[in-house]
């Protein structure tokens, strides 16, 4: 057994713990059986996140509902940085009947691009309802090529998923059920191999996921009636089949209890995960039992906002060659004071995080894994100080320094430097998971953000230094900038990111982790209330670098997408 301490930065003084599911619920204030809030089903524009290793398509981050207390006029603009001042609480309001405009609830999008790229999205959802809301989203995206100088002439990659949910609001609770079906095809396209190695005829594998989750959230405000409340809870199950003779059963449950005092709030979060993993490298299934207990209290004294807490996370493993129990216990101290309104706020603290690695989380980050690894409990302990505020006009700033110790830091490296690995008769060029047992990271980060009515500009710089065990792939220098311009029906945006000083093992000279500059851009134009189109461009500078050892990114890629909502 071993005890480890870890910490993470939190700029705000109040951290809200929620159920570990990808669901949202709205708060309701009312009396009797009538639900006083109104939920509106709104189709939102698809938000793109480029999978940096493949530069192939947008990682889905789907949210098709927006909950608002009406009437409210809201304009949402993307921001690369936000100031985390804690504003005064807005008094609760009691709503009567409100006449709502007609809003679209269905959407169809199709897109094509170079490298035989394809994109399709379909959203079907219920009209607004006081108590019942449902929705279904189907998504496909993929491509066939785009990586040069590799052994496989074609590098196919497809993502397909269907996500359905149903929500029901009662007098005191909001219940949400979700179901997920996902099937992705990944290609081992990235690796250069010796001429003496004969490649297998199959350049990739299918990976599937099936999931079901249930969340419940107390939506009435209990502070005027009770001192103690069961606030939220949830259960979820997901089955992951990553091919290469690897699969996982993952079950989770998490609950939150709250105590309401006159000047502070006290909360208790408890959670449990059961993980059963089968791998070609293990004769028996590995079983992981992960526990979390986290009490905390938060409040405000004058200009000082504070949070104090304790977090215990532990994992018991069985079925492995080295059965063990490992855990982390760390305190939580987050402080913030606004010295000059909007101009200067200082913050600091000592905080920590712990992450139970799973097969699901690993292939989400790196799909092409050999599955020859264990799933350790990673943790970090961070001390931080910073300042933030607004300078002249609307120019916002943030400056922050951190010192972090990391235990069992997750990283990825090649199975073999000079040959492929044989797994179930297949010759594959894959990565496997490794852990840096003890790492110390020092970092300084600065941000500037200028949000105007039609124009938003942001820039940031980050300097990192790592010591201790080799931590492959980490970024020593990161510079970034974002521009966004919106006027009437036209929206234009661009992102620029420079990464340098990437850490690599001297043994991996065949697979250097070079510096790179990544530039992406988009243009969206709304023709009418129903029809719009988008142009998306990725890796516009056509950078040829490796994201991991041996795995190169795709070249310059463009997509044209048409969206119709009704």
C-alpha positions as CSV (number, residue, x, y, z in Angstrom):
1,X,0.0,0.0,0.0
2,X,1.1,3.5,-0.6
3,X,-0.2,6.9,0.1
4,X,0.1,9.7,-2.4
5,X,-0.9,13.4,-2.3
6,X,-1.9,15.4,-5.3
7,X,-3.5,18.7,-6.3
8,X,-5.0,20.6,-9.2
9,X,-5.7,24.3,-9.9
10,X,-9.1,25.6,-9.4
11,X,-9.5,29.3,-10.0
12,X,-12.9,29.6,-8.3
13,X,-13.5,29.1,-4.7
14,X,-16.5,27.0,-5.0
15,X,-16.3,23.6,-6.8
16,X,-19.6,21.8,-7.6
17,X,-19.4,18.0,-7.7
18,X,-21.8,16.2,-10.0
19,X,-22.8,12.7,-11.1
20,X,-20.2,11.1,-13.3
21,X,-22.4,10.9,-16.4
22,X,-22.7,13.1,-19.5
23,X,-26.1,14.5,-18.6
24,X,-27.6,17.9,-17.8
25,X,-30.6,18.7,-15.7
26,X,-32.3,22.0,-15.0
27,X,-33.4,23.4,-11.7
28,X,-37.1,23.8,-11.0
29,X,-38.8,26.1,-8.5
30,X,-42.4,25.6,-7.8
31,X,-45.2,24.5,-5.5
32,X,-47.5,21.6,-5.6
33,X,-47.3,19.2,-8.6
34,X,-47.0,21.9,-11.3
35,X,-43.5,22.3,-12.8
36,X,-42.9,26.0,-13.0
37,X,-39.8,25.9,-15.2
38,X,-39.9,25.3,-19.0
39,X,-37.4,23.2,-20.9
40,X,-36.9,24.0,-24.6
41,X,-35.5,21.5,-27.1
42,X,-33.1,23.5,-29.3
43,X,-30.8,22.1,-32.0
44,X,-27.4,23.6,-31.4
45,X,-24.7,23.9,-34.0
46,X,-22.1,21.1,-34.0
47,X,-19.0,22.1,-32.1
48,X,-15.8,20.7,-33.6
49,X,-12.8,19.4,-31.8
50,X,-10.0,18.1,-34.0
51,X,-8.5,14.8,-33.1
52,X,-4.9,16.0,-33.2
53,X,-3.3,12.7,-33.9
54,X,-5.4,12.1,-37.0
55,X,-6.6,15.5,-38.2
56,X,-9.5,13.6,-39.6
57,X,-12.7,14.8,-38.1
58,X,-14.5,16.5,-35.2
59,X,-14.7,14.6,-32.0
60,X,-18.4,14.6,-31.0
61,X,-19.3,16.8,-28.1
62,X,-23.0,16.7,-28.4
63,X,-25.6,18.7,-26.5
64,X,-29.0,19.2,-28.1
65,X,-30.9,20.8,-25.3
66,X,-30.8,24.2,-23.6
67,X,-32.7,25.0,-20.4
68,X,-33.6,28.6,-19.6
69,X,-35.9,30.4,-17.2
70,X,-37.9,32.5,-19.7
71,X,-38.2,35.2,-20.9
72,X,-34.4,35.7,-21.2
73,X,-32.4,36.9,-24.2
74,X,-29.0,35.2,-24.3
75,X,-26.2,35.7,-26.8
76,X,-23.6,33.0,-26.5
77,X,-20.0,33.6,-27.8
78,X,-17.1,31.2,-27.6
79,X,-14.3,32.4,-25.4
80,X,-10.8,30.9,-24.9
81,X,-10.6,32.3,-21.4
82,X,-13.2,33.3,-18.8
83,X,-12.8,35.2,-15.6
84,X,-14.0,33.2,-12.6
85,X,-15.3,35.9,-10.4
86,X,-18.2,34.7,-8.2
87,X,-21.1,37.1,-8.9
88,X,-23.8,37.8,-6.4
89,X,-26.6,35.2,-6.4
90,X,-29.6,36.0,-8.6
91,X,-32.8,35.8,-6.6
92,X,-35.1,32.9,-7.6
93,X,-38.1,33.9,-9.7
94,X,-41.5,32.3,-10.0
95,X,-42.7,31.9,-13.5
96,X,-46.2,31.9,-14.8
97,X,-47.2,31.0,-18.3
98,X,-44.9,32.3,-21.0
99,X,-45.7,32.3,-24.8
100,X,-42.7,30.7,-26.5
101,X,-41.6,31.2,-30.1
102,X,-41.4,28.2,-32.4
103,X,-37.9,26.7,-32.4
104,X,-36.4,24.0,-34.6
105,X,-36.0,20.6,-32.9
106,X,-34.7,18.5,-35.9
107,X,-31.5,18.8,-37.8
108,X,-29.8,17.1,-40.8
109,X,-26.2,17.7,-41.7
110,X,-24.1,16.2,-44.5
111,X,-20.5,17.0,-45.5
112,X,-17.7,15.9,-47.8
113,X,-14.0,16.7,-48.0
114,X,-10.7,15.6,-49.5
115,X,-9.1,12.3,-48.6
116,X,-12.5,10.8,-49.2
117,X,-13.7,12.4,-46.0
118,X,-17.4,12.1,-45.1
119,X,-19.7,13.6,-42.4
120,X,-23.3,13.0,-41.6
121,X,-25.4,14.0,-38.6
122,X,-29.1,13.6,-37.7
123,X,-30.9,15.0,-34.7
124,X,-34.5,14.1,-33.8
125,X,-36.0,15.5,-30.6
126,X,-39.3,16.2,-29.0
127,X,-41.0,19.6,-28.9
128,X,-40.8,21.6,-25.7
129,X,-42.5,20.0,-22.9
130,X,-43.0,20.8,-19.2
131,X,-42.2,17.3,-17.9
132,X,-41.0,15.0,-20.7
133,X,-38.2,15.5,-23.2
134,X,-36.5,13.0,-25.5
135,X,-33.9,13.1,-28.3
136,X,-31.9,10.9,-30.6
137,X,-28.6,11.9,-32.3
138,X,-26.8,9.9,-35.0
139,X,-23.3,10.8,-36.2
140,X,-20.9,9.5,-38.8
141,X,-17.5,10.9,-39.8
142,X,-14.4,9.5,-41.4
143,X,-11.8,9.4,-44.1
144,X,-9.6,7.0,-46.1
145,X,-6.2,8.6,-46.4
146,X,-4.1,11.7,-45.7
147,X,-1.0,10.4,-44.0
148,X,2.1,10.3,-46.2
149,X,5.2,8.0,-46.1
150,X,3.7,5.1,-44.2
151,X,3.4,1.4,-44.9
152,X,-0.4,1.3,-45.4
153,X,-1.4,3.1,-48.6
154,X,-4.9,3.7,-47.3
155,X,-5.5,4.8,-43.7
156,X,-9.3,4.3,-43.1
157,X,-10.9,5.8,-40.0
158,X,-14.6,5.9,-39.2
159,X,-16.6,7.0,-36.2
160,X,-20.2,6.1,-35.9
161,X,-22.5,6.6,-32.9
162,X,-26.1,6.8,-31.9
163,X,-27.0,8.6,-28.7
164,X,-30.6,8.7,-27.3
165,X,-31.9,10.2,-24.1
166,X,-35.2,10.7,-22.2
167,X,-35.8,13.2,-19.4
168,X,-38.8,13.4,-17.1
169,X,-39.3,16.2,-14.5
170,X,-41.3,15.7,-11.4
171,X,-42.2,17.9,-8.4
172,X,-38.8,17.5,-6.8
173,X,-36.5,15.5,-9.2
174,X,-35.3,15.5,-12.8
175,X,-34.7,12.0,-14.1
176,X,-32.6,11.4,-17.3
177,X,-31.9,8.1,-19.1
178,X,-29.3,7.8,-21.8
179,X,-28.3,5.0,-24.2
180,X,-25.2,5.0,-26.4
181,X,-24.2,2.8,-29.3
182,X,-20.8,3.4,-30.9
183,X,-18.8,1.6,-33.6
184,X,-15.4,3.1,-34.7
185,X,-12.9,1.7,-37.2
186,X,-9.3,2.7,-36.5
187,X,-6.3,2.1,-38.7
188,X,-2.7,1.3,-37.6
189,X,-1.6,3.7,-40.3
190,X,1.1,5.7,-38.5
191,X,4.1,3.4,-38.2
192,X,7.2,3.0,-40.3
193,X,8.4,-0.6,-40.2
194,X,11.5,-2.5,-41.5
195,X,11.4,-4.0,-45.0
196,X,11.9,-7.5,-43.5
197,X,8.5,-7.3,-41.8
198,X,5.5,-8.5,-43.8
199,X,2.4,-6.5,-43.0
200,X,-0.9,-8.1,-42.2
201,X,-3.6,-7.7,-44.7
202,X,-5.9,-6.0,-42.2
203,X,-4.6,-2.5,-41.4
204,X,-7.0,-1.8,-38.5
205,X,-9.8,-3.0,-36.2
206,X,-13.3,-2.2,-35.2
207,X,-14.0,-1.0,-31.7
208,X,-17.5,-1.0,-30.2
209,X,-19.2,0.5,-27.1
210,X,-22.6,0.0,-25.6
211,X,-23.7,2.1,-22.7
212,X,-26.7,2.9,-20.5
213,X,-27.0,5.4,-17.7
214,X,-29.6,6.9,-15.3
215,X,-29.3,10.1,-13.4
216,X,-31.6,11.8,-11.0
217,X,-31.2,15.3,-9.6
218,X,-33.2,17.1,-6.9
219,X,-34.4,20.3,-8.7
220,X,-36.4,22.1,-6.0
221,X,-34.5,24.5,-3.8
222,X,-34.4,22.9,-0.3
223,X,-32.5,25.7,1.5
224,X,-35.7,27.4,2.8
225,X,-37.2,24.1,4.1
226,X,-34.5,21.7,5.2
227,X,-30.9,21.7,6.4
228,X,-29.9,18.4,4.8
229,X,-30.7,17.0,1.3
230,X,-29.8,14.1,-1.0
231,X,-28.9,16.2,-4.0
232,X,-28.1,13.9,-6.9
233,X,-27.2,10.4,-7.9
234,X,-26.7,8.1,-10.8
235,X,-25.7,4.8,-12.2
236,X,-24.2,3.8,-15.5
237,X,-22.9,0.8,-17.4
238,X,-20.7,0.6,-20.5
239,X,-19.3,-2.3,-22.4
240,X,-16.2,-1.6,-24.5
241,X,-14.8,-4.0,-27.1
242,X,-11.5,-2.7,-28.4
243,X,-10.7,-5.7,-30.6
244,X,-7.2,-7.3,-30.3
245,X,-8.9,-9.7,-27.8
246,X,-9.6,-6.8,-25.3
247,X,-12.9,-5.9,-23.7
248,X,-14.2,-4.2,-20.6
249,X,-17.2,-4.1,-18.4
250,X,-17.4,-0.7,-16.6
251,X,-20.1,0.1,-14.0
252,X,-20.3,3.4,-12.0
253,X,-22.4,4.9,-9.3
254,X,-22.0,8.3,-7.6
255,X,-24.1,10.3,-5.0
256,X,-24.0,13.7,-3.4
257,X,-25.4,14.8,0.0
258,X,-25.6,18.5,1.1
259,X,-25.9,20.3,4.4
260,X,-27.0,23.9,4.2
261,X,-25.7,26.2,6.9
262,X,-26.2,30.0,7.4
263,X,-22.8,31.0,5.9
264,X,-21.5,27.9,4.3
265,X,-22.4,24.8,2.4
266,X,-21.2,21.3,3.3
267,X,-21.2,18.5,0.7
268,X,-20.3,14.8,0.7
269,X,-19.6,12.9,-2.5
270,X,-19.3,9.1,-2.6
271,X,-18.6,7.0,-5.6
272,X,-17.8,3.5,-6.7
273,X,-16.5,2.0,-10.0
274,X,-16.3,-1.7,-10.9
275,X,-14.0,-2.6,-13.8
276,X,-13.5,-6.0,-15.3
277,X,-11.0,-6.2,-18.2
278,X,-10.0,-9.1,-20.4
279,X,-6.8,-8.7,-22.4
280,X,-4.7,-11.0,-24.7
281,X,-1.8,-10.5,-22.3
282,X,-3.7,-11.8,-19.2
283,X,-4.7,-15.4,-18.6
284,X,-7.5,-14.1,-16.3
285,X,-9.6,-11.1,-16.2
286,X,-8.3,-8.1,-14.2
287,X,-10.9,-6.7,-11.8
288,X,-10.6,-3.2,-10.3
289,X,-12.7,-1.8,-7.5
290,X,-12.4,2.0,-7.2
291,X,-13.8,4.0,-4.3
292,X,-14.1,7.8,-3.8
293,X,-15.1,9.7,-0.7
294,X,-14.9,13.5,-0.8
295,X,-16.3,15.9,1.9
296,X,-15.9,19.6,1.4
297,X,-17.2,22.9,2.7
298,X,-17.4,26.3,0.9
299,X,-18.4,29.8,1.7
300,X,-17.5,33.5,1.7
301,X,-16.1,35.9,4.4
302,X,-16.1,39.4,3.1
303,X,-14.0,39.5,-0.1
304,X,-12.6,36.1,0.6
305,X,-14.2,33.0,-1.0
306,X,-13.0,29.7,0.3
307,X,-13.3,26.0,0.0
308,X,-11.8,23.3,2.3
309,X,-12.1,19.6,1.8
310,X,-10.6,16.2,1.8
311,X,-10.6,13.6,-1.0
312,X,-9.9,9.8,-0.6
313,X,-9.6,7.7,-3.8
314,X,-8.5,4.1,-3.7
315,X,-8.4,1.1,-6.0
316,X,-8.2,-2.6,-5.1
317,X,-7.1,-4.9,-8.0
318,X,-7.5,-8.7,-8.2
319,X,-6.8,-11.2,-10.9
320,X,-3.4,-9.7,-11.9
321,X,0.1,-11.1,-11.2
322,X,0.6,-8.3,-8.7
323,X,-2.7,-7.8,-6.7
324,X,-2.6,-4.6,-4.7
325,X,-4.4,-1.8,-3.0
326,X,-3.3,1.7,-3.8
327,X,-4.8,5.0,-2.7
328,X,-4.4,8.8,-2.6
329,X,-5.5,11.1,0.2
330,X,-5.2,14.8,-0.3
331,X,-6.5,18.0,1.2
332,X,-8.3,20.6,-0.8
333,X,-7.7,24.3,-0.1
334,X,-9.0,26.9,-2.6
335,X,-9.0,30.6,-1.8
336,X,-9.9,33.7,-3.9
337,X,-10.2,37.4,-3.1
338,X,-11.3,40.2,-5.4
339,X,-9.2,43.1,-4.3
340,X,-10.3,45.6,-7.0
341,X,-13.6,45.0,-8.6
342,X,-13.2,43.5,-12.1
343,X,-9.5,44.7,-12.1
344,X,-7.6,42.4,-9.7
345,X,-8.5,39.1,-8.1
346,X,-5.9,36.9,-6.5
347,X,-6.2,33.2,-5.9
348,X,-4.2,30.3,-4.7
349,X,-4.5,26.9,-3.1
350,X,-3.5,23.3,-2.8
351,X,-5.6,20.8,-4.6
352,X,-5.4,17.3,-6.1
353,X,-6.9,15.0,-8.6
354,X,-7.0,11.2,-9.0
355,X,-8.0,9.3,-12.2
356,X,-8.9,5.6,-12.5
357,X,-7.7,4.7,-16.0
358,X,-9.9,2.3,-17.9
359,X,-9.9,0.7,-21.3
360,X,-12.7,3.1,-22.4
361,X,-10.7,6.2,-21.4
362,X,-7.4,4.9,-23.0
363,X,-8.8,4.2,-26.4
364,X,-10.6,7.5,-26.4
365,X,-7.2,9.2,-26.2
366,X,-5.2,6.7,-28.3
367,X,-7.4,4.3,-30.3
368,X,-4.5,2.1,-31.6
369,X,-3.3,0.3,-28.4
370,X,-1.9,-3.2,-28.2
371,X,-4.0,-3.7,-25.0
372,X,-0.9,-5.1,-23.2
373,X,-1.2,-2.9,-20.1
374,X,-2.7,-2.5,-16.7
375,X,-5.0,0.3,-15.6
376,X,-3.3,2.2,-12.8
377,X,-4.7,4.9,-10.5
378,X,-3.0,8.2,-11.5
379,X,-2.9,11.1,-9.2
380,X,-1.4,14.6,-9.0
381,X,-0.8,17.2,-6.2
382,X,-0.7,20.8,-7.2
383,X,0.1,24.1,-5.5
384,X,-0.9,27.2,-7.4
385,X,-1.0,31.0,-7.2
386,X,-2.5,33.5,-9.7
387,X,-4.1,36.8,-10.5
388,X,-6.7,37.8,-13.0
389,X,-9.0,40.6,-13.9
390,X,-9.8,43.2,-16.5
391,X,-7.4,45.8,-17.8
392,X,-8.3,48.8,-20.0
393,X,-11.8,48.4,-21.4
394,X,-12.7,44.8,-21.9
395,X,-9.2,43.4,-22.1
396,X,-9.0,40.5,-19.6
397,X,-5.9,38.8,-18.3
398,X,-4.8,35.9,-16.1
399,X,-1.3,35.0,-14.9
400,X,-0.7,31.8,-13.0
401,X,2.2,29.7,-11.6
402,X,2.0,26.0,-10.5
403,X,4.1,23.3,-9.0
404,X,2.7,19.8,-9.5
405,X,3.9,16.4,-8.3
406,X,2.4,13.5,-10.4
407,X,2.4,9.8,-9.5
408,X,1.8,7.1,-12.1
409,X,1.6,9.7,-14.9
410,X,-0.1,8.2,-17.9
411,X,1.9,8.1,-21.2
412,X,2.1,6.1,-24.4
413,X,5.1,4.5,-26.1
414,X,5.7,2.0,-28.9
415,X,5.5,-1.7,-28.3
416,X,8.6,-2.3,-30.3
417,X,11.2,0.0,-31.9
418,X,12.3,-2.2,-34.8
419,X,9.5,-4.6,-35.5
420,X,5.7,-5.1,-35.3
421,X,4.0,-6.9,-32.5
422,X,2.0,-10.1,-33.2
423,X,-1.3,-10.1,-31.5
424,X,-3.8,-13.0,-32.3
425,X,-2.0,-13.6,-35.6
426,X,-2.0,-10.0,-36.6
427,X,1.2,-7.9,-37.2
428,X,0.4,-4.5,-35.7
429,X,2.3,-1.3,-35.2
430,X,0.7,-0.3,-31.9
431,X,1.4,1.7,-28.8
432,X,1.1,0.5,-25.2
433,X,0.5,2.3,-21.9
434,X,3.3,3.2,-19.6
435,X,3.4,5.0,-16.3
436,X,6.0,7.5,-15.1
437,X,6.0,6.8,-11.4
438,X,7.2,10.2,-10.1
439,X,7.2,13.4,-12.1
440,X,7.5,17.1,-10.9
441,X,6.1,19.8,-13.2
442,X,6.6,23.5,-12.9
443,X,4.6,25.8,-15.1
444,X,3.9,29.4,-15.8
445,X,0.8,30.4,-17.9
446,X,-0.4,33.8,-19.1
447,X,-3.7,34.6,-20.9
448,X,-5.2,37.6,-22.6
449,X,-8.8,37.8,-23.9
450,X,-10.6,40.6,-25.7
451,X,-14.4,40.0,-26.1
452,X,-16.1,42.6,-28.2
453,X,-19.6,42.8,-29.6
454,X,-18.7,41.2,-33.0
455,X,-15.1,40.2,-32.5
456,X,-13.3,38.0,-29.9
457,X,-9.5,37.6,-29.7
458,X,-7.6,35.4,-27.3
459,X,-3.9,34.5,-26.8
460,X,-2.0,32.5,-24.3
461,X,1.5,31.3,-23.5
462,X,2.6,28.3,-21.3
463,X,6.0,27.2,-20.2
464,X,6.4,23.8,-18.6
465,X,9.4,22.0,-17.2
466,X,9.4,18.3,-16.2
467,X,11.8,16.5,-13.9
468,X,12.0,13.0,-12.3
469,X,11.0,10.0,-14.5
470,X,10.8,10.5,-18.2
471,X,7.3,11.7,-19.2
472,X,7.1,11.0,-22.9
473,X,5.2,13.4,-25.2
474,X,4.7,16.2,-22.8
475,X,4.8,19.8,-24.1
476,X,7.5,22.2,-22.9
477,X,6.3,25.3,-24.7
478,X,2.8,26.1,-25.9
479,X,1.7,29.3,-27.6
480,X,-1.8,29.8,-28.9
481,X,-4.2,32.3,-30.4
482,X,-7.9,32.4,-31.3
483,X,-9.9,34.8,-33.4
484,X,-13.7,34.8,-33.9
485,X,-15.8,37.3,-35.9
486,X,-19.6,37.3,-36.0
487,X,-21.8,39.7,-37.8
488,X,-25.4,39.0,-39.0
489,X,-25.4,35.7,-40.8
490,X,-21.7,35.3,-41.2
491,X,-19.2,33.8,-38.7
492,X,-15.5,33.4,-39.2
493,X,-13.0,31.8,-36.9
494,X,-9.4,30.6,-36.7
495,X,-7.1,28.8,-34.2
496,X,-3.3,28.8,-34.2
497,X,-1.2,26.6,-31.8
498,X,2.5,26.2,-31.5
499,X,4.0,23.3,-29.5
500,X,7.7,22.9,-28.8
501,X,10.1,21.2,-26.5
502,X,8.2,17.9,-26.5
503,X,9.8,15.3,-24.2
504,X,10.9,12.1,-25.7
505,X,13.1,9.1,-24.7
506,X,16.6,9.1,-26.3
507,X,15.9,5.4,-27.4
508,X,13.2,6.7,-29.7
509,X,15.4,8.5,-32.1
510,X,13.6,6.8,-35.0
511,X,10.4,8.4,-33.9
512,X,11.2,12.1,-32.9
513,X,8.5,14.2,-31.4
514,X,9.1,17.4,-33.4
515,X,7.9,20.9,-32.8
516,X,4.8,21.9,-34.8
517,X,2.4,24.6,-35.7
518,X,-1.2,23.7,-36.2
519,X,-3.7,26.1,-37.9
520,X,-7.4,25.5,-38.4
521,X,-10.1,27.8,-39.6
522,X,-13.9,27.8,-40.3
523,X,-16.5,29.9,-42.0
524,X,-20.3,29.5,-41.2
525,X,-23.0,31.3,-43.2
526,X,-26.7,31.2,-42.3
527,X,-28.8,31.4,-45.5
528,X,-32.2,31.5,-43.7
529,X,-33.8,30.2,-40.5
530,X,-33.5,26.7,-41.7
531,X,-30.5,26.4,-44.0
532,X,-26.8,27.1,-43.4
533,X,-23.4,25.8,-44.5
534,X,-19.9,25.6,-43.2
535,X,-16.4,25.4,-44.5
536,X,-13.8,23.8,-42.2
537,X,-10.1,23.5,-42.7
538,X,-7.6,21.6,-40.5
539,X,-3.8,21.5,-40.5
540,X,-3.8,24.3,-43.0
541,X,0.0,24.6,-42.9
542,X,0.3,20.9,-43.9
543,X,2.6,20.1,-40.9
544,X,4.1,16.6,-41.0
545,X,4.8,15.6,-37.4
546,X,4.3,12.7,-35.1
547,X,1.7,12.9,-32.3
548,X,3.1,9.7,-30.8
549,X,6.2,7.7,-31.7
550,X,5.6,6.5,-35.3
551,X,2.1,7.9,-35.7
552,X,2.0,10.9,-38.0
553,X,-0.9,13.3,-38.5
554,X,-3.0,13.8,-41.6
555,X,-2.2,16.5,-44.0
556,X,-4.2,19.6,-44.9
557,X,-7.9,18.7,-44.8
558,X,-11.0,20.6,-45.8
559,X,-14.7,19.9,-45.3
560,X,-17.9,21.4,-46.7
561,X,-21.0,20.8,-44.5
562,X,-24.6,21.7,-45.2
563,X,-27.0,21.9,-42.3
564,X,-30.8,22.0,-42.5
565,X,-32.9,22.4,-39.3
566,X,-36.6,22.3,-38.9
